[in-house]
Amino acid sequence: GAVVSQHPSWVICKSGTSVKIECRSLDFQATTMFWYRQFPKQSLMLMATSNEGSKATYEQGVEKDKFLINHASLTLSTLTVTSAHPEDSSFYICSAIAGGVETQYFGPGTRLLVL
Amino acid sequence: GDSVTQMEGPVTLSEEAFLTINCTYTATGYPSLFWYVQYPGEGLQLLLKATKADDKGSNKGFEATYRKETTSFHLEKGSVQVSDSAVYFCALSEPSSASKIIFGSGTRLSIRP
């Protein structure tokens, strides 16, 4: 099946620094990628949808200047958490769709801890 | 808005036990319903789905029936194995926005040998 990877799998950073998380589709071209956030014992919450070559569409309540999303190629999307604060600590998960297919393929997630 | 509620875990069972993980939903339309599974260190995988009332989704011995009257989509398996240990997510998507998935909070399942 289709494989999506994320890097890094976990990251610890100091408050005020920026962190970049990569999401790659390894064996298919992803026309659309999604970024989710999951707090402990809570649902995955969709943060934004990105289409290759265009600006991301953010869900209500998600700060686009805080969470920068770039989908520059059909196999790579990046999420940059800018000026991270402890409340940004969470589990970030990406998923991808191949063109014309409804099924989302999920990455294994990235755990971010901001000290 | 739409939402999914599933039983809190963790759920711990012995091998060959019967499994039920409850899931109920709230939706304005007629959603598609899903169960996803996440094995340790891996991404979420679609386990099964149902797209209309009374449909039964099944895969790997797991089953779930779309019950519109009770707005439920409970996951069942007759005899669990150690390899079924994972986190299970119930989810829905509306036809109007099929790519937007709304997830439950997940239920961790641990199976003892």
HADDOCK unambig.tbl for C-alpha pairs under 7 A between the chains (distance, minus, plus):
assign (segid A and resid 41 and name CA) (segid B and resid 105 and name CA) 5.94 0.50 0.50
assign (segid A and resid 42 and name CA) (segid B and resid 105 and name CA) 4.40 0.50 0.50
assign (segid A and resid 43 and name CA) (segid B and resid 103 and name CA) 5.54 0.50 0.50
assign (segid A and resid 43 and name CA) (segid B and resid 104 and name CA) 5.06 0.50 0.50
assign (segid A and resid 43 and name CA) (segid B and resid 105 and name CA) 3.77 0.50 0.50
assign (segid A and resid 43 and name CA) (segid B and resid 106 and name CA) 6.78 0.50 0.50
assign (segid A and resid 44 and name CA) (segid B and resid 103 and name CA) 5.85 0.50 0.50
assign (segid A and resid 44 and name CA) (segid B and resid 105 and name CA) 6.98 0.50 0.50
assign (segid A and resid 102 and name CA) (segid B and resid 99 and name CA) 6.75 0.50 0.50
assign (segid A and resid 105 and name CA) (segid B and resid 45 and name CA) 6.95 0.50 0.50
assign (segid A and resid 106 and name CA) (segid B and resid 43 and name CA) 4.96 0.50 0.50
assign (segid A and resid 106 and name CA) (segid B and resid 44 and name CA) 5.30 0.50 0.50
assign (segid A and resid 106 and name CA) (segid B and resid 45 and name CA) 6.89 0.50 0.50
assign (segid A and resid 107 and name CA) (segid B and resid 43 and name CA) 4.55 0.50 0.50
assign (segid A and resid 108 and name CA) (segid B and resid 41 and name CA) 6.18 0.50 0.50
assign (segid A and resid 108 and name CA) (segid B and resid 42 and name CA) 4.63 0.50 0.50
assign (segid A and resid 108 and name CA) (segid B and resid 43 and name CA) 3.73 0.50 0.50
assign (segid A and resid 109 and name CA) (segid B and resid 43 and name CA) 6.84 0.50 0.50
